[in-house]
Amino acid sequence: MTKLLSFVPFEGAADPRVWVCDERACRSLTVAGALVVLLEPDEMVFFAPGETGPGDGDIVPLPDWDSESGLWDCFEAFCGVVDEGDRLVVDLTHAPGPLPFVVFLALLYLRALKGATIERVFYGARPDREATELPVHDLTGFVAVLDWVGAVEGFLAHLDAGALAALFAGVQDRAHREGREPPPILLKPFANNLARFTAAVRLSRPVEAFLAAHLVHERIGAVEQEVAADLPALRPLLDRLDGIAPFGADESVLDAGLLERQRALVRYQLDHGLVLQAVELGREWLISLLLLRLGCPAENWLDRDVRHEVSRTATGAMLARQRRPFEPTRFSDRFEALPGADAVVGVWQAIAELRNDLAHCGMNEQPKAVRVIERRAAAAVAALEALDRVT
């Protein structure tokens, strides 16, 4: 159901005018009257600031809109007339004092709580202006700004690209429907790369994450220009998406630069609460580090057999320090000659224990508490960073 929510005009405001909305005009006493004709809502509710009494369903009294407690009552009254899934058209023309701000917050609350859709938000030019036609200002775009702020924060703080992808797709689809020239063409591919980056980070796929970050960085400027046609103020906000640029790489040759990016990605995962992923990637990063330090050909760094042999080398060194039997590899002597070999073994053992506990989801008689796992994972990542500084 589409509901028009408006405010009763103050005394003396009812004067027939021609209101212009969406390039269409309608003569009416109030903006709300014009919106009824132009948008044809299914239901109307009017709020009456300063009025007392029970109201009649269509009129909702707001006796106190000056005090803090009164404003909370207004907030509840506004939310109380909205049902699950309603589509809302809001007219703020005669909302006095702080009520426009309260209503704006209530709209966001209703969208999250009741699944309401904020279709339009309007404010009519004050009727005391001398003009034959008065514009009805569409404020809906300012709701969209908050959507973008939340979506960017969701991406950066929680690695959730879903809301951003939907917003980018919405801008591109709307531009094509409206026949805008030139039409935006990069928004959906850009959104796909944002989603690809977050998925790759969550699944510990560094090569794919780095490629997606590279494509995001490469196209951010053009995308900002395409979005600016709708909401110019968003350009500084979208600049924050380029914070993943240091991860960008379109090549996957194992060298010091790739190792540094992978180690930084481990820290990035941990900082975003992806403990299991950080442990998994930390182990693989340690194998990559040893590949270079043991003199393995860099072009073979993804070879399954080579990586397995290096991992067996580290495990053998760990068993040797525990005075347990092990089978040496062709790298065992070289490993023991490395600077900081004992430190490598210590980190390898810590990560192996964490990885094993996480893999079994605590399904044992003495599971580690979540706090312990988080603390030990943080310590392991810090130890990996210290290893990177050992030559």
Contacts in CASP RR format, 6 or more apart in sequence:
PFRMAT RR
TARGET T0000
AUTHOR 0000-0000-0000
METHOD contacts of the structure
MODEL  1
MTKLLSFVPFEGAADPRVWVCDERACRSLTVAGALVVLLEPDEMVFFAPG
ETGPGDGDIVPLPDWDSESGLWDCFEAFCGVVDEGDRLVVDLTHAPGPLP
FVVFLALLYLRALKGATIERVFYGARPDREATELPVHDLTGFVAVLDWVG
AVEGFLAHLDAGALAALFAGVQDRAHREGREPPPILLKPFANNLARFTAA
VRLSRPVEAFLAAHLVHERIGAVEQEVAADLPALRPLLDRLDGIAPFGAD
ESVLDAGLLERQRALVRYQLDHGLVLQAVELGREWLISLLLLRLGCPAEN
WLDRDVRHEVSRTATGAMLARQRRPFEPTRFSDRFEALPGADAVVGVWQA
IAELRNDLAHCGMNEQPKAVRVIERRAAAAVAALEALDRVT
1 42 0 8 1.000
1 43 0 8 1.000
1 83 0 8 1.000
1 85 0 8 1.000
1 86 0 8 1.000
1 87 0 8 1.000
2 39 0 8 1.000
2 41 0 8 1.000
2 42 0 8 1.000
2 43 0 8 1.000
2 86 0 8 1.000
2 87 0 8 1.000
2 88 0 8 1.000
2 89 0 8 1.000
2 119 0 8 1.000
3 41 0 8 1.000
3 42 0 8 1.000
3 43 0 8 1.000
3 44 0 8 1.000
3 45 0 8 1.000
3 81 0 8 1.000
3 82 0 8 1.000
3 86 0 8 1.000
3 87 0 8 1.000
3 88 0 8 1.000
3 89 0 8 1.000
4 32 0 8 1.000
4 35 0 8 1.000
4 36 0 8 1.000
4 39 0 8 1.000
4 41 0 8 1.000
4 43 0 8 1.000
4 44 0 8 1.000
4 45 0 8 1.000
4 89 0 8 1.000
4 90 0 8 1.000
4 91 0 8 1.000
5 44 0 8 1.000
5 45 0 8 1.000
5 47 0 8 1.000
5 78 0 8 1.000
5 81 0 8 1.000
5 82 0 8 1.000
5 88 0 8 1.000
5 89 0 8 1.000
5 90 0 8 1.000
5 91 0 8 1.000
5 103 0 8 1.000
6 30 0 8 1.000
6 31 0 8 1.000
6 32 0 8 1.000
6 35 0 8 1.000
6 44 0 8 1.000
6 45 0 8 1.000
6 46 0 8 1.000
6 47 0 8 1.000
6 90 0 8 1.000
6 91 0 8 1.000
6 93 0 8 1.000
6 94 0 8 1.000
7 46 0 8 1.000
7 47 0 8 1.000
7 48 0 8 1.000
7 49 0 8 1.000
7 91 0 8 1.000
7 92 0 8 1.000
7 93 0 8 1.000
7 94 0 8 1.000
7 95 0 8 1.000
7 96 0 8 1.000
7 99 0 8 1.000
8 46 0 8 1.000
8 47 0 8 1.000
8 48 0 8 1.000
8 49 0 8 1.000
8 51 0 8 1.000
8 59 0 8 1.000
8 94 0 8 1.000
9 29 0 8 1.000
9 30 0 8 1.000
9 93 0 8 1.000
9 94 0 8 1.000
10 94 0 8 1.000
10 96 0 8 1.000
13 30 0 8 1.000
13 94 0 8 1.000
13 127 0 8 1.000
14 29 0 8 1.000
14 30 0 8 1.000
15 29 0 8 1.000
15 127 0 8 1.000
16 27 0 8 1.000
16 28 0 8 1.000
16 29 0 8 1.000
17 27 0 8 1.000
17 28 0 8 1.000
17 29 0 8 1.000
17 127 0 8 1.000
17 133 0 8 1.000
17 134 0 8 1.000
18 25 0 8 1.000
18 26 0 8 1.000
18 27 0 8 1.000
18 132 0 8 1.000
18 133 0 8 1.000
18 134 0 8 1.000
19 25 0 8 1.000
19 26 0 8 1.000
19 27 0 8 1.000
19 28 0 8 1.000
19 31 0 8 1.000
19 34 0 8 1.000
19 124 0 8 1.000
19 133 0 8 1.000
19 134 0 8 1.000
19 135 0 8 1.000
19 136 0 8 1.000
20 133 0 8 1.000
20 134 0 8 1.000
20 135 0 8 1.000
20 136 0 8 1.000
21 34 0 8 1.000
21 35 0 8 1.000
21 38 0 8 1.000
21 122 0 8 1.000
21 135 0 8 1.000
21 136 0 8 1.000
21 138 0 8 1.000
22 38 0 8 1.000
22 138 0 8 1.000
24 38 0 8 1.000
25 133 0 8 1.000
26 33 0 8 1.000
26 34 0 8 1.000
26 37 0 8 1.000
26 38 0 8 1.000
27 34 0 8 1.000
28 34 0 8 1.000
28 37 0 8 1.000
30 93 0 8 1.000
30 94 0 8 1.000
31 91 0 8 1.000
31 93 0 8 1.000
31 122 0 8 1.000
31 124 0 8 1.000
31 136 0 8 1.000
32 44 0 8 1.000
32 46 0 8 1.000
32 91 0 8 1.000
32 93 0 8 1.000
34 136 0 8 1.000
35 41 0 8 1.000
35 89 0 8 1.000
35 91 0 8 1.000
35 122 0 8 1.000
35 136 0 8 1.000
36 44 0 8 1.000
39 89 0 8 1.000
39 120 0 8 1.000
41 89 0 8 1.000
44 58 0 8 1.000
45 57 0 8 1.000
45 58 0 8 1.000
45 60 0 8 1.000
45 81 0 8 1.000
46 58 0 8 1.000
46 59 0 8 1.000
46 60 0 8 1.000
47 59 0 8 1.000
47 60 0 8 1.000
47 62 0 8 1.000
47 74 0 8 1.000
47 77 0 8 1.000
47 78 0 8 1.000
47 95 0 8 1.000
48 59 0 8 1.000
48 60 0 8 1.000
48 61 0 8 1.000
48 62 0 8 1.000
49 62 0 8 1.000
49 65 0 8 1.000
49 95 0 8 1.000
49 96 0 8 1.000
49 99 0 8 1.000
50 61 0 8 1.000
50 62 0 8 1.000
50 63 0 8 1.000
50 64 0 8 1.000
50 65 0 8 1.000
51 59 0 8 1.000
51 61 0 8 1.000
51 62 0 8 1.000
51 63 0 8 1.000
52 61 0 8 1.000
52 63 0 8 1.000
53 61 0 8 1.000
53 63 0 8 1.000
54 61 0 8 1.000
55 61 0 8 1.000
57 81 0 8 1.000
60 77 0 8 1.000
60 81 0 8 1.000
62 73 0 8 1.000
62 74 0 8 1.000
62 77 0 8 1.000
62 99 0 8 1.000
64 70 0 8 1.000
64 71 0 8 1.000
64 73 0 8 1.000
64 74 0 8 1.000
65 71 0 8 1.000
65 74 0 8 1.000
65 96 0 8 1.000
65 97 0 8 1.000
65 98 0 8 1.000
65 99 0 8 1.000
71 98 0 8 1.000
71 99 0 8 1.000
71 102 0 8 1.000
74 99 0 8 1.000
74 102 0 8 1.000
75 102 0 8 1.000
75 105 0 8 1.000
75 106 0 8 1.000
75 109 0 8 1.000
78 102 0 8 1.000
78 103 0 8 1.000
78 106 0 8 1.000
79 106 0 8 1.000
79 109 0 8 1.000
79 110 0 8 1.000
79 113 0 8 1.000
79 114 0 8 1.000
82 88 0 8 1.000
82 110 0 8 1.000
82 114 0 8 1.000
82 116 0 8 1.000
83 114 0 8 1.000
84 114 0 8 1.000
84 115 0 8 1.000
84 116 0 8 1.000
85 114 0 8 1.000
85 115 0 8 1.000
85 116 0 8 1.000
85 117 0 8 1.000
86 110 0 8 1.000
86 114 0 8 1.000
86 116 0 8 1.000
86 117 0 8 1.000
87 116 0 8 1.000
87 117 0 8 1.000
87 119 0 8 1.000
88 107 0 8 1.000
88 110 0 8 1.000
88 116 0 8 1.000
88 117 0 8 1.000
88 118 0 8 1.000
88 119 0 8 1.000
89 119 0 8 1.000
89 120 0 8 1.000
89 121 0 8 1.000
89 122 0 8 1.000
90 103 0 8 1.000
90 107 0 8 1.000
90 118 0 8 1.000
90 120 0 8 1.000
90 121 0 8 1.000
90 122 0 8 1.000
91 122 0 8 1.000
91 123 0 8 1.000
91 124 0 8 1.000
92 99 0 8 1.000
92 100 0 8 1.000
92 103 0 8 1.000
92 121 0 8 1.000
92 122 0 8 1.000
92 123 0 8 1.000
92 139 0 8 1.000
93 122 0 8 1.000
93 123 0 8 1.000
93 124 0 8 1.000
95 103 0 8 1.000
100 123 0 8 1.000
104 121 0 8 1.000
104 143 0 8 1.000
107 116 0 8 1.000
107 118 0 8 1.000
107 121 0 8 1.000
107 143 0 8 1.000
108 143 0 8 1.000
108 146 0 8 1.000
110 116 0 8 1.000
111 117 0 8 1.000
111 118 0 8 1.000
118 140 0 8 1.000
118 143 0 8 1.000
119 140 0 8 1.000
120 138 0 8 1.000
120 140 0 8 1.000
121 138 0 8 1.000
121 139 0 8 1.000
121 140 0 8 1.000
121 141 0 8 1.000
121 142 0 8 1.000
121 143 0 8 1.000
122 136 0 8 1.000
122 137 0 8 1.000
122 138 0 8 1.000
122 139 0 8 1.000
123 136 0 8 1.000
123 137 0 8 1.000
123 139 0 8 1.000
124 134 0 8 1.000
124 135 0 8 1.000
124 136 0 8 1.000
124 137 0 8 1.000
125 131 0 8 1.000
125 134 0 8 1.000
125 135 0 8 1.000
125 136 0 8 1.000
125 137 0 8 1.000
127 134 0 8 1.000
141 231 0 8 1.000
144 167 0 8 1.000
144 230 0 8 1.000
144 231 0 8 1.000
145 231 0 8 1.000
145 233 0 8 1.000
145 234 0 8 1.000
147 163 0 8 1.000
147 167 0 8 1.000
148 167 0 8 1.000
148 231 0 8 1.000
148 234 0 8 1.000
148 237 0 8 1.000
149 237 0 8 1.000
150 163 0 8 1.000
151 162 0 8 1.000
151 163 0 8 1.000
151 164 0 8 1.000
151 166 0 8 1.000
151 167 0 8 1.000
152 164 0 8 1.000
152 237 0 8 1.000
152 238 0 8 1.000
152 240 0 8 1.000
152 241 0 8 1.000
154 160 0 8 1.000
154 163 0 8 1.000
154 164 0 8 1.000
155 161 0 8 1.000
155 163 0 8 1.000
155 164 0 8 1.000
155 194 0 8 1.000
155 198 0 8 1.000
155 241 0 8 1.000
156 240 0 8 1.000
156 241 0 8 1.000
156 243 0 8 1.000
157 272 0 8 1.000
158 272 0 8 1.000
159 198 0 8 1.000
159 201 0 8 1.000
159 202 0 8 1.000
159 272 0 8 1.000
159 274 0 8 1.000
160 198 0 8 1.000
161 191 0 8 1.000
161 194 0 8 1.000
161 195 0 8 1.000
161 197 0 8 1.000
161 198 0 8 1.000
162 195 0 8 1.000
164 191 0 8 1.000
164 194 0 8 1.000
165 191 0 8 1.000
165 192 0 8 1.000
165 194 0 8 1.000
165 195 0 8 1.000
168 187 0 8 1.000
168 188 0 8 1.000
168 190 0 8 1.000
168 191 0 8 1.000
168 223 0 8 1.000
168 227 0 8 1.000
169 187 0 8 1.000
169 188 0 8 1.000
169 191 0 8 1.000
170 187 0 8 1.000
171 184 0 8 1.000
171 187 0 8 1.000
171 226 0 8 1.000
171 227 0 8 1.000
171 230 0 8 1.000
172 183 0 8 1.000
172 184 0 8 1.000
172 185 0 8 1.000
172 187 0 8 1.000
172 188 0 8 1.000
172 226 0 8 1.000
174 230 0 8 1.000
175 183 0 8 1.000
175 184 0 8 1.000
175 229 0 8 1.000
175 230 0 8 1.000
176 183 0 8 1.000
180 229 0 8 1.000
184 226 0 8 1.000
184 227 0 8 1.000
184 229 0 8 1.000
185 226 0 8 1.000
186 219 0 8 1.000
186 222 0 8 1.000
186 223 0 8 1.000
186 226 0 8 1.000
187 223 0 8 1.000
187 226 0 8 1.000
187 227 0 8 1.000
189 219 0 8 1.000
190 216 0 8 1.000
190 219 0 8 1.000
190 220 0 8 1.000
190 223 0 8 1.000
193 212 0 8 1.000
193 215 0 8 1.000
193 216 0 8 1.000
193 219 0 8 1.000
194 212 0 8 1.000
194 216 0 8 1.000
194 241 0 8 1.000
196 208 0 8 1.000
196 212 0 8 1.000
197 209 0 8 1.000
197 212 0 8 1.000
197 213 0 8 1.000
197 216 0 8 1.000
197 244 0 8 1.000
197 247 0 8 1.000
199 205 0 8 1.000
200 206 0 8 1.000
200 208 0 8 1.000
200 209 0 8 1.000
200 212 0 8 1.000
201 209 0 8 1.000
201 265 0 8 1.000
201 268 0 8 1.000
201 269 0 8 1.000
201 272 0 8 1.000
201 274 0 8 1.000
201 277 0 8 1.000
202 274 0 8 1.000
202 277 0 8 1.000
203 277 0 8 1.000
204 269 0 8 1.000
204 277 0 8 1.000
204 280 0 8 1.000
204 281 0 8 1.000
204 284 0 8 1.000
206 261 0 8 1.000
206 262 0 8 1.000
206 265 0 8 1.000
206 281 0 8 1.000
207 252 0 8 1.000
209 247 0 8 1.000
209 265 0 8 1.000
210 247 0 8 1.000
210 248 0 8 1.000
210 249 0 8 1.000
210 250 0 8 1.000
210 252 0 8 1.000
210 261 0 8 1.000
211 248 0 8 1.000
211 249 0 8 1.000
211 250 0 8 1.000
213 244 0 8 1.000
213 245 0 8 1.000
213 246 0 8 1.000
213 247 0 8 1.000
213 248 0 8 1.000
213 249 0 8 1.000
214 248 0 8 1.000
214 249 0 8 1.000
214 250 0 8 1.000
216 241 0 8 1.000
216 242 0 8 1.000
216 244 0 8 1.000
216 245 0 8 1.000
217 242 0 8 1.000
217 244 0 8 1.000
217 245 0 8 1.000
217 248 0 8 1.000
220 238 0 8 1.000
220 239 0 8 1.000
220 241 0 8 1.000
220 242 0 8 1.000
223 238 0 8 1.000
224 234 0 8 1.000
224 235 0 8 1.000
224 238 0 8 1.000
224 239 0 8 1.000
227 234 0 8 1.000
227 235 0 8 1.000
227 238 0 8 1.000
228 234 0 8 1.000
228 235 0 8 1.000
246 261 0 8 1.000
246 264 0 8 1.000
247 261 0 8 1.000
247 264 0 8 1.000
247 265 0 8 1.000
247 268 0 8 1.000
248 261 0 8 1.000
249 258 0 8 1.000
249 261 0 8 1.000
252 258 0 8 1.000
252 302 0 8 1.000
253 298 0 8 1.000
253 299 0 8 1.000
254 288 0 8 1.000
254 291 0 8 1.000
254 292 0 8 1.000
254 298 0 8 1.000
254 299 0 8 1.000
254 301 0 8 1.000
255 292 0 8 1.000
255 298 0 8 1.000
256 292 0 8 1.000
258 288 0 8 1.000
259 285 0 8 1.000
259 288 0 8 1.000
259 289 0 8 1.000
259 292 0 8 1.000
259 388 0 8 1.000
260 388 0 8 1.000
262 281 0 8 1.000
262 284 0 8 1.000
262 285 0 8 1.000
262 288 0 8 1.000
263 285 0 8 1.000
263 384 0 8 1.000
263 385 0 8 1.000
263 388 0 8 1.000
265 281 0 8 1.000
266 278 0 8 1.000
266 281 0 8 1.000
266 282 0 8 1.000
266 285 0 8 1.000
266 381 0 8 1.000
266 384 0 8 1.000
267 278 0 8 1.000
267 381 0 8 1.000
267 385 0 8 1.000
269 275 0 8 1.000
269 277 0 8 1.000
269 278 0 8 1.000
269 281 0 8 1.000
270 278 0 8 1.000
270 377 0 8 1.000
270 378 0 8 1.000
270 381 0 8 1.000
275 358 0 8 1.000
275 373 0 8 1.000
275 374 0 8 1.000
275 377 0 8 1.000
276 358 0 8 1.000
278 377 0 8 1.000
278 381 0 8 1.000
279 351 0 8 1.000
279 354 0 8 1.000
279 355 0 8 1.000
279 358 0 8 1.000
279 377 0 8 1.000
279 380 0 8 1.000
280 355 0 8 1.000
282 351 0 8 1.000
282 380 0 8 1.000
282 381 0 8 1.000
282 384 0 8 1.000
283 348 0 8 1.000
283 351 0 8 1.000
283 352 0 8 1.000
283 355 0 8 1.000
284 307 0 8 1.000
285 384 0 8 1.000
286 314 0 8 1.000
286 344 0 8 1.000
286 347 0 8 1.000
286 348 0 8 1.000
286 351 0 8 1.000
286 384 0 8 1.000
286 387 0 8 1.000
287 307 0 8 1.000
287 310 0 8 1.000
287 311 0 8 1.000
287 314 0 8 1.000
288 301 0 8 1.000
289 387 0 8 1.000
289 388 0 8 1.000
290 310 0 8 1.000
290 313 0 8 1.000
290 314 0 8 1.000
290 335 0 8 1.000
290 344 0 8 1.000
291 298 0 8 1.000
291 300 0 8 1.000
291 301 0 8 1.000
291 306 0 8 1.000
291 307 0 8 1.000
291 310 0 8 1.000
292 298 0 8 1.000
293 338 0 8 1.000
294 310 0 8 1.000
294 313 0 8 1.000
294 331 0 8 1.000
294 334 0 8 1.000
294 335 0 8 1.000
294 338 0 8 1.000
295 334 0 8 1.000
296 306 0 8 1.000
296 310 0 8 1.000
296 331 0 8 1.000
300 306 0 8 1.000
301 307 0 8 1.000
309 329 0 8 1.000
309 330 0 8 1.000
309 331 0 8 1.000
310 331 0 8 1.000
312 327 0 8 1.000
312 329 0 8 1.000
313 329 0 8 1.000
313 331 0 8 1.000
313 332 0 8 1.000
313 335 0 8 1.000
314 335 0 8 1.000
314 344 0 8 1.000
314 345 0 8 1.000
314 348 0 8 1.000
315 326 0 8 1.000
315 348 0 8 1.000
315 352 0 8 1.000
316 326 0 8 1.000
316 327 0 8 1.000
316 328 0 8 1.000
316 329 0 8 1.000
316 332 0 8 1.000
317 332 0 8 1.000
317 335 0 8 1.000
317 336 0 8 1.000
317 341 0 8 1.000
317 344 0 8 1.000
317 345 0 8 1.000
317 348 0 8 1.000
318 345 0 8 1.000
318 346 0 8 1.000
318 348 0 8 1.000
318 349 0 8 1.000
318 352 0 8 1.000
319 325 0 8 1.000
319 326 0 8 1.000
320 326 0 8 1.000
321 342 0 8 1.000
321 345 0 8 1.000
335 341 0 8 1.000
335 344 0 8 1.000
338 344 0 8 1.000
339 390 0 8 1.000
339 391 0 8 1.000
340 387 0 8 1.000
340 390 0 8 1.000
343 383 0 8 1.000
343 386 0 8 1.000
343 387 0 8 1.000
343 390 0 8 1.000
344 387 0 8 1.000
346 383 0 8 1.000
347 380 0 8 1.000
347 383 0 8 1.000
347 384 0 8 1.000
347 387 0 8 1.000
350 376 0 8 1.000
350 379 0 8 1.000
350 380 0 8 1.000
350 383 0 8 1.000
351 380 0 8 1.000
354 373 0 8 1.000
354 376 0 8 1.000
354 377 0 8 1.000
354 380 0 8 1.000
357 364 0 8 1.000
357 367 0 8 1.000
357 368 0 8 1.000
357 373 0 8 1.000
358 373 0 8 1.000
362 368 0 8 1.000
368 376 0 8 1.000
END
